[in-house]
Amino acid sequence: MTTLSLHELATVVAGGTATQALAEATTMAVAAEAAGMARVWVAEHHGMPGVASAAPAVLAAHLAARTTRIRVGSGGVMLPNHAPLVVAEQFGTLEALHPGRIDLGIGRAPGTDVATARALGRGNANRFPDDLVELIGYFTGASAQLAMPGRGALPELWLLGSSTYSAHLAGMLGLPFSFAYHFSPEPLEAALATYREAFRPSAVLESPRVMLGVAVVCAPTDEEARWLAGSSRLSTLFLRQGRPAQLPSPEEAAAYPLTPADQAVIDHACATHVVGSPERVAEGLADLAARTGADELMLGARLFDVADRVRSITLAAAAVGIGPVGSPSG
């Protein structure tokens, strides 16, 4: 049985608001827990009209308070945007409030455009390895500076990446590695090989542990799944064109006048998305897990209607054999 989790962006749909998006993120976290998923992570993105997840620690605190079992965390905190001590105190607080349920996924990218990164005030990715070691030191006590809460309250720490750079660093530090297959599939094999070759056992992990982010749309039929996926496909085109927008409806996506060049961009960017009926999705996820040796798959579900998002992750979880909470297999 493949372990599944949820990656939540707090999607703002066309005509919607941040308030609606955050309420729907809560609905999704509750649904992921009910479906038997292992964890829900929230992203850090800035300056994007279609994403309301800009403050992972704040949103994670809310979702952890609204759930009881599922692990909750960041996917991820973009460390170049923050002072490591502040991140340690934030996630140390979360770990103190919800012991044993908090994850801290760390990324190296700013999670936004250059102008917004400048407005955030830090944005020096060249310091990332040093900042990461500093951050870990606040939790472990290796730092003379006290992080309270933080010291002695280490969340489950993951390093996120979309290249061999973070893969190598995760291996050298003996950390679990989460690869962004959903938007950067080309370096997958090289990144996983690099991670496993570089891995050194650490105090937190004895052997390599891999998670893959994967875009999934699951519906009762292949036809309906493809229709619903139109929203994220058009949104991906807008993003690749440098004009991010609120998530369009399937109707808007179907009516949009795509040029052959537009279609080529979409087809390339979304080639690895797993879209279809429960049977097709189960087959696609099983093939991906078998091909990569991934320990866990984290599903993204960017659909216009939250009811379709809930149904998508629920159907996918059931299709791979994960039982709802309280069931014999859950």
C-alpha positions in Angstrom: 0.0 0.0 0.0 1.3 3.4 -1.0 1.4 6.2 1.7 -0.5 9.2 0.4 -0.6 12.8 1.7 -2.0 16.1 0.6 -0.3 19.3 -0.6 -2.6 22.3 0.0 -2.2 25.6 -1.7 -5.3 27.4 -0.4 -6.4 27.9 -4.0 -8.3 31.1 -4.8 -10.7 30.4 -7.6 -12.0 32.9 -10.1 -14.3 35.3 -8.4 -13.3 33.9 -5.0 -11.6 35.4 -2.0 -8.8 34.5 0.4 -11.3 33.9 3.1 -13.1 31.3 0.9 -9.7 29.7 -0.1 -8.6 29.3 3.5 -12.0 27.8 4.6 -11.7 25.4 1.7 -8.1 24.5 2.8 -9.5 23.6 6.2 -12.2 21.4 4.5 -9.4 19.7 2.5 -7.3 19.0 5.6 -10.3 17.4 7.4 -11.1 15.3 4.3 -7.5 14.2 4.0 -7.6 13.0 7.6 -10.9 11.2 7.1 -9.5 9.5 4.0 -6.6 8.1 6.0 -3.8 10.3 4.5 -0.6 10.6 6.5 0.0 14.4 6.4 -1.1 17.7 4.9 1.4 20.3 4.0 0.7 23.9 3.2 2.8 25.9 0.7 4.6 29.3 1.0 3.8 31.5 -2.1 3.8 35.2 -2.3 2.3 37.7 -4.7 0.1 35.1 -6.5 -3.6 36.0 -6.9 -4.5 32.3 -7.1 -2.8 31.2 -3.9 -3.7 32.3 -0.3 -1.0 30.2 1.4 1.6 32.8 2.2 2.1 32.1 5.9 2.7 28.4 6.4 3.1 28.5 10.2 -0.1 30.4 10.7 -2.1 28.2 8.4 -0.6 25.0 9.8 -1.6 26.1 13.3 -5.2 26.5 12.2 -5.3 23.1 10.4 -3.7 21.3 13.3 -6.3 22.7 15.6 -9.1 21.5 13.3 -7.8 18.0 12.9 -6.8 15.3 15.4 -4.5 12.7 13.9 -3.0 13.8 10.6 0.4 15.3 10.6 0.4 19.0 9.6 3.3 21.1 8.3 4.9 23.2 5.6 5.6 22.2 2.1 7.5 24.3 2.5 8.9 27.2 4.4 11.2 29.0 2.0 14.1 29.5 4.3 15.8 32.4 2.3 12.8 34.5 3.2 13.2 34.1 7.0 15.6 34.3 9.9 16.2 30.7 11.0 15.6 31.6 14.6 12.1 32.8 13.8 11.3 29.6 11.9 12.6 27.6 14.9 10.4 29.5 17.3 7.3 29.2 15.0 7.6 25.5 14.5 8.8 24.9 18.0 5.6 26.5 19.1 3.6 24.3 16.8 5.3 21.2 18.0 4.7 22.2 21.6 1.0 22.7 20.9 0.6 19.5 18.8 3.4 17.1 20.0 4.3 14.5 17.4 2.1 15.9 14.6 4.2 18.7 13.1 6.4 18.6 10.0 8.8 21.3 8.9 9.5 21.1 5.2 12.2 23.5 4.1 12.8 24.9 0.6 15.5 27.0 -1.0 13.5 29.0 -3.6 11.9 32.3 -2.6 8.5 31.0 -3.7 7.7 34.2 -5.7 9.0 36.7 -8.3 12.1 38.8 -7.9 10.3 42.0 -6.9 8.3 40.2 -4.1 11.4 38.4 -2.9 13.0 41.8 -2.6 10.0 43.1 -0.6 10.4 40.2 1.8 13.7 41.6 2.7 16.1 38.6 2.8 16.1 36.3 -0.2 19.8 35.2 -0.1 19.6 31.6 -1.4 23.4 31.4 -1.3 23.3 31.2 2.5 20.9 28.3 2.4 23.2 25.5 3.6 24.4 27.7 6.5 20.9 28.8 7.4 19.6 25.2 7.3 22.4 24.0 9.7 21.7 27.1 11.9 18.0 26.2 12.0 18.6 22.6 13.0 21.0 23.8 15.7 18.2 25.8 17.4 16.1 22.6 17.7 18.9 20.3 18.8 20.7 22.7 21.2 23.8 22.8 19.1 23.3 26.6 19.0 24.2 28.7 22.0 21.2 30.9 21.2 18.1 29.6 23.0 15.0 29.1 20.8 12.0 28.8 23.2 9.8 27.2 22.1 12.1 25.2 19.8 15.0 23.6 21.6 14.2 20.0 22.3 11.0 20.2 20.2 12.2 19.1 16.7 9.4 18.7 14.2 9.8 16.0 11.5 12.2 17.8 9.3 12.2 17.4 5.5 14.2 19.1 2.8 12.3 20.0 -0.4 13.8 20.3 -3.8 13.4 20.2 -7.6 17.0 19.6 -8.5 20.1 17.6 -7.6 21.4 20.5 -5.4 18.8 20.0 -2.6 19.0 16.2 -3.2 22.7 16.2 -2.4 22.3 18.4 0.6 19.5 16.3 2.0 21.6 13.2 1.6 24.7 14.8 3.3 22.6 15.9 6.3 20.7 12.7 6.6 17.3 14.2 6.1 14.2 13.0 4.3 13.8 14.4 0.8 10.7 15.6 -0.9 11.0 16.1 -4.7 8.7 18.4 -6.6 7.8 16.0 -9.4 4.6 17.8 -10.0 6.3 20.8 -11.6 9.9 19.7 -12.3 9.8 16.1 -13.5 12.9 16.1 -15.7 15.6 15.9 -12.9 13.7 13.2 -11.0 15.9 10.2 -11.7 19.1 12.2 -11.3 17.9 13.8 -8.1 16.9 10.6 -6.4 20.1 8.9 -7.4 22.1 11.8 -6.0 20.2 11.8 -2.8 20.6 8.0 -2.2 24.3 8.1 -3.1 25.0 11.1 -0.9 22.9 9.8 2.1 24.7 9.6 5.5 22.7 8.3 8.5 21.9 11.0 11.0 20.3 11.4 14.4 16.9 11.8 12.7 17.1 9.2 9.9 19.0 6.0 9.4 18.2 5.3 5.7 17.0 7.4 2.7 13.4 8.4 2.7 11.7 9.8 -0.4 8.5 11.6 -1.0 7.2 12.8 -4.4 4.8 15.6 -5.1 2.4 14.6 -7.8 -0.6 16.4 -9.4 -3.7 14.2 -9.4 -7.2 14.6 -10.6 -9.5 11.7 -9.8 -13.1 11.4 -10.7 -15.6 8.6 -11.4 -14.7 8.6 -15.1 -11.7 9.5 -17.2 -13.9 12.0 -19.2 -15.0 13.9 -16.1 -11.5 13.9 -14.7 -10.1 15.4 -17.9 -12.8 18.1 -17.9 -12.1 19.1 -14.3 -8.3 19.1 -15.0 -8.9 21.9 -17.5 -8.8 24.4 -14.7 -5.3 23.6 -13.5 -4.0 23.1 -17.1 -5.1 26.7 -18.1 -3.8 28.0 -14.8 -0.4 26.4 -15.6 -0.4 28.1 -19.0 -1.0 31.5 -17.4 1.8 30.9 -14.8 4.3 29.8 -17.5 3.4 33.0 -19.4 4.2 35.1 -16.4 0.7 36.2 -15.7 -0.6 34.1 -12.7 -4.3 34.4 -12.1 -7.1 33.0 -9.9 -7.9 29.4 -10.8 -10.4 29.4 -13.8 -13.5 27.3 -13.9 -13.6 24.2 -16.2 -16.1 26.1 -18.4 -13.7 29.0 -18.8 -10.9 26.6 -19.5 -12.9 24.8 -22.2 -13.8 28.1 -23.9 -10.4 29.6 -23.8 -8.9 30.1 -27.3 -5.7 28.1 -27.1 -3.1 28.5 -29.9 -1.0 25.5 -30.9 1.9 27.0 -29.0 -0.3 27.3 -25.9 -1.4 23.7 -26.2 2.2 22.6 -26.5 3.1 24.5 -23.3 0.3 22.9 -21.4 0.9 19.4 -22.8 4.6 19.6 -21.8 4.0 21.1 -18.3 1.2 18.7 -17.4 2.6 15.5 -19.0 3.2 13.9 -15.7 -0.1 14.7 -14.1 -2.2 11.7 -13.1 -5.7 12.3 -14.4 -8.6 9.8 -14.7 -10.8 7.3 -13.0 -9.9 5.6 -9.7 -8.5 2.6 -11.6 -6.4 4.8 -13.9 -5.1 6.9 -11.0 -4.3 3.9 -8.9 -2.3 2.4 -11.8 -0.5 5.7 -12.4 0.5 6.1 -8.8 1.6 2.5 -8.4 3.7 2.8 -11.5 5.3 6.0 -10.2 6.0 4.5 -6.8 7.5 1.3 -8.2 9.6 3.2 -10.8 11.1 5.5 -8.2 11.1 3.6 -5.0 9.3 6.5 -3.3 8.1 5.9 0.2 5.3 8.4 0.0 3.3 10.4 -2.6 2.0 13.8 -1.8 -1.0 14.7 -4.0 -1.9 18.1 -5.2 -5.6 18.7 -6.1 -6.2 22.1 -7.8 -9.8 21.9 -8.8 -12.3 24.7 -9.1 -15.0 23.3 -6.8 -13.9 22.2 -3.3 -16.4 19.3 -3.5 -14.5 18.0 -6.5 -11.2 18.4 -4.7 -12.5 16.4 -1.7 -13.9 13.7 -4.0 -10.6 13.5 -5.9 -8.4 12.8 -2.9 -11.0 10.5 -1.3 -11.3 8.4 -4.5 -7.6 8.3 -5.0 -7.0 7.2 -1.4 -9.6 4.5 -1.7 -8.2 3.4 -5.0 -4.7 2.7 -3.6 -6.1 0.8 -0.6 -6.0 3.5 2.1 -9.0 3.1 4.3 -10.8 6.0 6.0 -10.1 6.6 9.6 -11.8 4.0 11.8 -11.9 1.4 9.0 -10.0 -1.9 9.3 -7.4 -0.7 6.8 -7.3 2.9 8.0 
